[in-house]
Amino acid sequence: MIVCRGDATDGGCQCDGAQVASRRVVVISAVIMVIGSVLGKWSAVLIMIPEPVIGGLLIVLCGELSLTAARENAVDLLDVILTR
């Protein structure tokens, strides 16, 4: 029984009715394919980072965020006090 009649160079897909006239569609699909091919490589790089390094980065990031929020709240409070 022959299941597939194509050789190794045959793609096996005949999309006769799906013609895309917009260049934007092709560009967006190309960007999605490139991002999809890079995601696996980035996840492999991120897995190699040790947990203590990630923890240290998280502590620094949370500290920066809380200091920025406190500074913004203090500036807003001073603005309210000085305008009265």
N, C-alpha and C positions, 0 to 999 in steps of 0.2 A: 504494500500500500504506500503510495506516494503522498506525503502530507504537504510538502512545500516544493514547488517547481522552480523557484528562483535560484540563481547561483549566489556566491558570496558577495557580489557587488550589487545585488538587487535589494532595494530598500523595502519593498513589499507594501508600500503605502501609495494609494492613488487617491489624492484629494482633488478631484476635478472641479467640484463646486465651491471650494473654499479659497477664493482669491481675495487677497488683501490689497486694497488700493491706497491705504494710508501708510505713509512712511512712519508716522508716530507709533503705530501698532507694532511695527517691526522693531523699532528702537526700544520700546518698552519691553518687548519680549526678550530682546537681546540683553538688556540690563538685568532682567530677572534671571536669565540663565547664567550670566556672569556672577551675580551675587550668590546664586545657588551653588556654583562651583567653588566659590571662595569660602563659604560658610564652614565646610568640613575642615578646611585647613586652619581657619581661625579657632575653631573649637579644639583642634589638636594642640595649638599653641597655648590656649588658655588652660588646658588640662595640665600642661607641664609646669605651671606656676604653683609653687608650694603653698599650702594652706596658711602658714604664718605670714607670708607676704600678703596674701589676700586679706587676712585679718588686720594687718597693719594699715593697708590702704583703706580699709573700711573705717577704721578708727579715725584716720586723718580726714577722710571725706565727711564723716558725720560731724567731726569737730568744726570743719570749715562751714558746713551748712548751718550748724547751730549758731556759730559766731556771726555769720552773715544775717541770719534771721534776727538775732538780738540787736545787731547794729541798726538794721532797718526799723525795728520796733522803737529803738531809742530815738532815732531821727524823727520818726513820725510823732512820738510823744513830745519831743521838744518843739516841733512845729505847732502842735496843738497848744502847748503851754505858751509859746511866744506870741501866737496870734491873738490871744485873749486879752 
